[in-house]
């Protein structure tokens, strides 16, 4: 029967990457699946029915891809412990220092004028990014609602409430109930790009869709928005640190 050890022997996975590799069987899977993620590593998912010889053949043929994926995962995990953090939104940066946490200690980060002291658990690779996300959430709550209120007053458009959330696919949203959600990762954007997102969501209070009328109204409220849209896409694709996304 196929197991992790039999595949590791076939693949000759480097010792340091063994913990990134796993195998499981799914009653729902109809084919052999290679699933890659920074959180779970590389999973080989076996279908409900299979022949050992077939699995070994497919895995052997996929050896270069598997080794490449494991290397990419290992490199991405290194980014979960940044040595510095920059928030263009507020024009500030911090040097990050790590120390082994004490028994019973929480993830609370100590912040100074120039640096962050982060407690870490050596046996939990996701401890640090979770701690940094909590710190980022606090920074976003401190900055984004205040800035949204200023733009709201300028446009004379009132919203009901604002929530700062971790959103995977949206930078912001506005509901029919006039509630606005903002993505905390906006903190990695320049102020002018954040301005665009805030104007975008507030204009939805007048036009709750993306019709030609909406874009015309947005153009009146925020001339030159098209350039900011391009910048938003660039920053979203290239400037989001790995630790903020897991």
C-alpha positions, 0 to 999 in steps of 0.5 A: 500500500502506498504511504509517505515513506514509500513516496519519499524514498522514490522522490529522494526529498531533501531532509529539510523538506520532508515536513512539507510533504504529506499524503492522504486518501480521499473517498471523493477524489477520482484521480491523483491530485497534487495540492500545493499551499504554503500552509499545508505544503505539498499534499498528494491526494490518492483517489478512492481506488488506485493501483500502487504501480500506477501511483508510483509511475505518476509520482516518478514522472512528476518528480521534478515538479514535486521537488520544485514545488517543495523548494518554492514552499520552503522559500515562501515560508522564509518570508513568514518571518520578515526582518523589516516591515514597511507600511507606505500608507502611513510612511513608516517602517520597523525593524523586526526582532524575534525572541523565544516566547516565555511560558504562558506568554501571548502573541503580543508584539512590543513596538518601539519607535523603530522596531518590533519585538516579536515572541515566537514559537520555534515549533509553529511556523505560523505563530509569527505571521498570526502575531503580525496580522494581529498587529497589522489589524490594529494599525488598520483600525487606527488608520483606515476608519479615520481616513474614511470619515474624512473622505466621507465628510468631503463628499457629503456621503454618510455610511452606517458603519465600517469594518476592517477585515481580512478579505482575500479577493476584495479591497473594499465593499459597500452593502445596501445597508450602507456598511463599508468593509475595508481590507486591512492589507490596504495598509501596504498601499500608498495613501493615494491608492487608499484614497481611490479605494475609499472614494470608490466605496463611498460613491457606491452609496450613490450608485450601488453597482459598477454601471457607466453611471457609477464610473462617471460619478467616481470620475467627478469625485476622484479625477484620474482614478484610472491611474490609481486602479493600475497602481492598486493592481500592481501593489496587490500583485507585487507588494503584499508580503507572504505573512499577511496572506496566509 
